[in-house]
């Protein structure tokens, strides 16, 4: 059969031994039967993945030649629940790139894994326990709670892995890891010790994002910002009534020993308990006389706080006087350090007032707010309220709690020197970021980097390998592999033989273990698989460029001296069809299974009701929104349609608007491929395609040469798109070929070519070549459909995925500009015939066509094909039409004029609708082509394609207008 033969590397990859082909066909009855009447995703997908996996098709070569490997790490999904569309996007992009590289002879390693997701998983497990009345975390204790967390991981982890398999991802499952498994835990401990001993990890009291509900520090990425345009009442966990946010309260503070006052404004009255100063700008003449004096603290009886001057104060904001709370605000923290102020912590870990507020001690923080207001009002110190324009409230994404800024002893990594190296690697081109627009963002973040808080007050996670060692002579923090090792180190440092050793109760930030994955997944610290390290590519969403990618670069370079990967490929954030981010409250969250298998509105609603993620309020809003978005549920589309839809978007765009309707459309595309292949198989007497060389030597018809030239062009476009990792361009190219070239034109032409004994044999071979090639081209995007059809269309025992991907060099011999020019004349003519028929409301039997042309031999030689394409009964060719012949005509740009004979009445309404539609398309294209962003970023071939399209539209407009004039003047 015809295949582009794989090179020796591909052969060795896919052959178990000299006689047994690894990629043997699945032995099932379906391969010996005819294709079904229509595409059915269940029948197409069934069994293939299990077969591929059982045959070891995804396993990495153990000893790849240096320079011929391609290695990628799949960002590990959290074990909090199930995969969402964002995961499916990542899987689809990576699998397409993996399969393309594998089919190009590379030794591929694609590493799967799961992330323990500390805060997220602990939160959802606690909700699970509460929902099942199994007691809280405190009741269970650390060991029993962790047992429950592991049970959760086993249950959800297995389901997530099955989801990934269902997406057709060709991962090497022998390399699967879990971030809390033994090997990864070993890597985490080793990395912590190395960084600690290099002085890069230190313990300090500093400000952190604090969730009182979780009683833990949280990362910046776990903080959502709620934008308020006006004061708003918000439900906060742990409170029966809503709390008002976005309102400033103006409070007067009496100046000591003077009959005057300074007025400050605050949104957080309860934090006044921690105020240690008020500040003014040193250049503000209104307050220069007060600098150095004191105001009385109204909430701490007998206390007074200084009036200080600092340039950070904006004299034009509010009254020009601000309160300073160093332990609860980032700016105030720096001011406090500059001026040596007292740092007073107001809240306990669970958000209650600590013993410094007198009558407010022990109150919940937002209950204290209303009590403080009442008290200040009773003192006559309230001077009114005002709205805060565009205020932002920090919300914990895990608990929906309002985040506090708290001063806590935590573990930190000093990132400054590592950031310099990470920045330099991109500046020198050693590390490439695509899209390059993110270079500027990368530089800005690294230049302004802060030390990284890596400790979390949780139980689920990597216990920090740090031990507080005490003796009579002092105490010291030691980092060690074990308690015994810590004791030995402490005795040497403290010069004693008796120390008490207690390991830190906290766990490490999840991002710490994730940042080690390029190393830890390949065997570090024991050894590292150099054949696949550094990774070839790190592909992920741009939203975690800093939280994960930058930290992988920093730690990888620090621990190994090498970059962990050579290139960063970033995709956008997936949104709904209206451009809104997917969220539970909007009801627009879609899971991959919803699209693959379909889901009713009732089941969508039930899943939200039973979900453990999100608040009850979010669930109610989500259910309401779902009814509007999916009133009839979501129809089943299959895996291939979903993958193809995701890859057909420009993944490098900042946002990707996903519409379920596109999946439905691409399911129809799957059926189009099915029907086209079925047609070919029913009209060819063999599945054995001759070699490309033999095909090129055959006597080929014009349409044969044209379709092979179009296929050669498609091969060029797709390989160029894959090389640039612009998968949407590859998707567009193959879809255009299958629809516009093969199905719409060549299949129709073949109905006549197959009847002619002079063209029958060549047409059969061209049909087979087209099918075998477009199935191979589609394989990275539609692995199931391409495999199923290839097994029917080819007579060898190989998988379509074992084929070498069609290359431009191998298809160059089929490029034929002359054939394309001539065939395009025929196609344009056929299109004009059909349009005239449509507007004149003529049937095929009623249609007699005259071609007035300077190329009579072209039309005469291809008369039967043109009649088939134009769907007309009679077709005559002449150099000039006889005078007096009654026709309507359509002039073509080639100097040819199409005449449809007879006294016909044009449908002017239809013409006007077409012209109106074309003018709208013309307007949109002109706008696009005049946009500087498009001209700067779009590839040259895409720009040229749009210019050609614009030219075609203008010619069509001219043609329709001329038709109206011809009839009106007849």
Rosetta blueprint (number, residue, H / E / L):
1 X L
2 X L
3 X L
4 X L
5 X L
6 X L
7 X L
8 X H
9 X H
10 X H
11 X H
12 X H
13 X H
14 X H
15 X E
16 X L
17 X L
18 X L
19 X L
20 X L
21 X E
22 X L
23 X L
24 X L
25 X L
26 X L
27 X L
28 X L
29 X H
30 X H
31 X H
32 X L
33 X L
34 X L
35 X L
36 X L
37 X L
38 X L
39 X L
40 X L
41 X H
42 X H
43 X H
44 X H
45 X H
46 X L
47 X L
48 X H
49 X H
50 X H
51 X H
52 X H
53 X H
54 X H
55 X L
56 X L
57 X L
58 X L
59 X L
60 X L
61 X L
62 X L
63 X L
64 X L
65 X L
66 X L
67 X L
68 X L
69 X E
70 X E
71 X E
72 X E
73 X E
74 X L
75 X L
76 X L
77 X E
78 X E
79 X L
80 X L
81 X L
82 X L
83 X L
84 X L
85 X H
86 X H
87 X H
88 X H
89 X H
90 X H
91 X H
92 X H
93 X H
94 X H
95 X H
96 X H
97 X H
98 X H
99 X H
100 X H
101 X H
102 X H
103 X H
104 X L
105 X L
106 X L
107 X E
108 X E
109 X E
110 X E
111 X E
112 X E
113 X E
114 X E
115 X E
116 X L
117 X L
118 X H
119 X H
120 X H
121 X H
122 X H
123 X H
124 X H
125 X H
126 X H
127 X H
128 X H
129 X H
130 X H
131 X H
132 X L
133 X L
134 X L
135 X L
136 X L
137 X H
138 X H
139 X H
140 X H
141 X L
142 X H
143 X H
144 X H
145 X H
146 X H
147 X H
148 X H
149 X H
150 X H
151 X H
152 X H
153 X H
154 X H
155 X H
156 X H
157 X H
158 X H
159 X H
160 X H
161 X H
162 X H
163 X H
164 X H
165 X H
166 X H
167 X L
168 X L
169 X L
170 X L
171 X L
172 X E
173 X E
174 X E
175 X E
176 X E
177 X E
178 X E
179 X L
180 X L
181 X L
182 X H
183 X H
184 X H
185 X H
186 X H
187 X H
188 X H
189 X H
190 X H
191 X H
192 X H
193 X H
194 X H
195 X H
196 X H
197 X H
198 X L
199 X L
200 X L
201 X E
202 X E
203 X E
204 X E
205 X E
206 X E
207 X E
208 X E
209 X E
210 X E
211 X E
212 X L
213 X L
214 X L
215 X L
216 X E
217 X E
218 X E
219 X L
220 X H
221 X H
222 X H
223 X E
224 X E
225 X E
226 X E
227 X E
228 X E
229 X L
230 X L
231 X L
232 X E
233 X E
234 X E
235 X L
236 X L
237 X L
238 X L
239 X L
240 X L
241 X L
242 X L
243 X E
244 X E
245 X E
246 X L
247 X E
248 X E
249 X E
250 X E
251 X E
252 X E
253 X E
254 X E
255 X E
256 X L
257 X L
258 X L
259 X L
260 X L
261 X E
262 X E
263 X E
264 X E
265 X E
266 X E
267 X L
268 X L
269 X H
270 X H
271 X H
272 X H
273 X H
274 X H
275 X L
276 X L
277 X E
278 X E
279 X E
280 X E
281 X L
282 X L
283 X L
284 X L
285 X L
286 X L
287 X L
288 X H
289 X H
290 X H
291 X L
292 X L
293 X L
294 X E
295 X E
296 X E
297 X L
298 X L
299 X L
300 X L
301 X L
302 X L
303 X L
304 X E
305 X E
306 X E
307 X E
308 X E
309 X E
310 X L
311 X L
312 X L
313 X L
314 X L
315 X L
316 X L
317 X L
318 X L
319 X L
320 X L
321 X L
322 X E
323 X E
324 X E
325 X L
326 X L
327 X L
328 X L
329 X L
330 X H
331 X H
332 X H
333 X H
334 X H
335 X H
336 X H
337 X H
338 X H
339 X H
340 X L
341 X L
342 X L
343 X L
344 X L
345 X L
346 X L
347 X E
348 X L
349 X L
350 X L
351 X L
352 X E
353 X E
354 X L
355 X L
356 X L
357 X L
358 X H
359 X H
360 X H
361 X L
362 X L
363 X L
364 X E
365 X H
366 X H
367 X H
368 X H
369 X H
370 X H
371 X H
372 X H
373 X H
374 X H
375 X H
376 X H
377 X H
378 X H
379 X L
380 X L
381 X L
382 X E
383 X E
384 X E
385 X E
386 X E
387 X E
388 X L
389 X L
390 X L
391 X E
392 X E
393 X E
394 X E
395 X E
396 X E
397 X L
398 X L
399 X L
400 X L
401 X L
402 X E
403 X L
404 X E
405 X E
406 X E
407 X E
408 X E
409 X E
410 X E
411 X E
412 X E
413 X E
414 X L
415 X L
416 X H
417 X H
418 X H
419 X H
420 X H
421 X H
422 X H
423 X H
424 X H
425 X H
426 X H
427 X H
428 X L
429 X L
430 X L
431 X L
432 X E
433 X E
434 X E
435 X L
436 X L
437 X L
438 X H
439 X H
440 X H
441 X H
442 X H
443 X H
444 X H
445 X H
446 X H
447 X H
448 X L
449 X L
450 X L
451 X L
452 X E
453 X E
454 X L
455 X E
456 X E
457 X L
458 X L
459 X L
460 X L
461 X L
462 X L
463 X E
464 X L
465 X L
466 X E
467 X E
468 X E
469 X E
470 X E
471 X E
472 X L
473 X L
474 X E
475 X E
476 X E
477 X E
478 X E
479 X E
480 X L
481 X L
482 X L
483 X H
484 X H
485 X H
486 X H
487 X H
488 X H
489 X H
490 X H
491 X H
492 X H
493 X H
494 X H
495 X L
496 X L
497 X L
498 X L
499 X L
500 X E
501 X E
502 X E
503 X E
504 X L
505 X L
506 X L
507 X E
508 X E
509 X L
510 X H
511 X H
512 X H
513 X H
514 X H
515 X H
516 X L
517 X H
518 X H
519 X H
520 X H
521 X L
522 X L
523 X L
524 X L
525 X L
526 X L
527 X L
528 X L
529 X L
530 X L
531 X L
532 X L
533 X L
534 X L
535 X E
536 X L
537 X E
538 X E
539 X E
540 X E
541 X E
542 X H
543 X H
544 X H
545 X H
546 X H
547 X H
548 X H
549 X H
550 X H
551 X H
552 X H
553 X H
554 X H
555 X H
556 X H
557 X H
558 X H
559 X H
560 X H
561 X L
562 X L
563 X L
564 X L
565 X E
566 X L
567 X E
568 X E
569 X E
570 X E
571 X E
572 X L
573 X E
574 X E
575 X E
576 X L
577 X L
578 X L
579 X L
580 X L
581 X E
582 X L
583 X L
584 X L
585 X L
586 X L
587 X L
588 X L
589 X L
590 X L
591 X L
592 X H
593 X H
594 X H
595 X H
596 X H
597 X L
598 X L
599 X E
600 X L
601 X H
602 X H
603 X H
604 X H
605 X H
606 X H
607 X H
608 X H
609 X H
610 X H
611 X L
612 X L
613 X L
614 X L
615 X L
616 X H
617 X H
618 X H
619 X H
620 X H
621 X H
622 X H
623 X H
624 X H
625 X H
626 X H
627 X H
628 X H
629 X H
630 X L
631 X L
632 X L
633 X L
634 X E
635 X L
636 X L
637 X L
638 X L
639 X H
640 X H
641 X H
642 X H
643 X H
644 X H
645 X H
646 X H
647 X H
648 X L
649 X L
650 X L
651 X L
652 X L
653 X L
654 X L
655 X E
656 X E
657 X E
658 X L
659 X L
660 X H
661 X H
662 X H
663 X H
664 X H
665 X H
666 X H
667 X H
668 X H
669 X H
670 X H
671 X H
672 X H
673 X H
674 X H
675 X H
676 X H
677 X H
678 X H
679 X H
680 X H
681 X H
682 X H
683 X L
684 X L
685 X L
686 X L
687 X L
688 X L
689 X L
690 X L
691 X L
692 X H
693 X H
694 X H
695 X H
696 X H
697 X H
698 X L
699 X L
700 X L
701 X L
702 X H
703 X H
704 X H
705 X H
706 X H
707 X H
708 X H
709 X H
710 X H
711 X H
712 X H
713 X H
714 X H
715 X H
716 X H
717 X H
718 X H
719 X H
720 X H
721 X H
722 X H
723 X H
724 X L
725 X L
726 X L
727 X H
728 X H
729 X H
730 X H
731 X H
732 X H
733 X H
734 X H
735 X H
736 X H
737 X H
738 X H
739 X H
740 X H
741 X H
742 X H
743 X H
744 X H
745 X H
746 X H
747 X H
748 X H
749 X H
750 X H
751 X H
752 X H
753 X H
754 X L
755 X L
756 X L
757 X L
758 X L
759 X L
760 X H
761 X H
762 X H
763 X H
764 X H
765 X H
766 X H
767 X H
768 X H
769 X H
770 X H
771 X H
772 X H
773 X H
774 X H
775 X H
776 X H
777 X H
778 X H
779 X L
780 X L
781 X L
782 X L
783 X H
784 X H
785 X H
786 X H
787 X H
788 X H
789 X H
790 X H
791 X H
792 X H
793 X H
794 X L
795 X L
796 X L
797 X L
798 X L
799 X L
800 X H
801 X H
802 X H
803 X L
804 X L
805 X L
806 X L
807 X L
808 X H
809 X H
810 X H
811 X H
812 X H
813 X H
814 X H
815 X L
816 X L
817 X H
818 X H
819 X H
820 X H
821 X H
822 X H
823 X H
824 X H
825 X H
826 X H
827 X H
828 X H
829 X H
830 X H
831 X H
832 X H
833 X H
834 X H
835 X H
836 X H
837 X H
838 X H
839 X H
840 X H
841 X L
842 X L
843 X L
844 X L
845 X L
846 X L
847 X L
848 X E
849 X E
850 X E
851 X E
852 X E
853 X L
854 X L
855 X L
856 X H
857 X H
858 X H
859 X H
860 X H
861 X H
862 X L
863 X H
864 X H
865 X H
866 X H
867 X H
868 X H
869 X H
870 X H
871 X L
872 X L
873 X L
874 X E
875 X E
876 X E
877 X E
878 X E
879 X L
880 X L
881 X L
882 X L
883 X L
884 X L
885 X L
886 X L
887 X E
888 X E
889 X E
890 X E
891 X E
892 X L
893 X L
894 X L
895 X L
896 X L
897 X E
898 X E
899 X E
900 X E
901 X E
902 X L
903 X L
904 X L
905 X L
906 X L
907 X L
908 X H
909 X H
910 X H
911 X H
912 X H
913 X H
914 X H
915 X H
916 X H
917 X H
918 X H
919 X H
920 X H
921 X H
922 X H
923 X H
924 X H
925 X H
926 X H
927 X H
928 X H
929 X H
930 X L
931 X L
932 X H
933 X H
934 X H
935 X H
936 X H
937 X H
938 X L
939 X L
940 X H
941 X H
942 X H
943 X H
944 X H
945 X H
946 X H
947 X H
948 X H
949 X H
950 X H
951 X H
952 X H
953 X H
954 X H
955 X H
956 X H
957 X H
958 X H
959 X H
960 X H
961 X H
962 X H
963 X H
964 X H
965 X H
966 X H
967 X H
968 X H
969 X H
970 X L
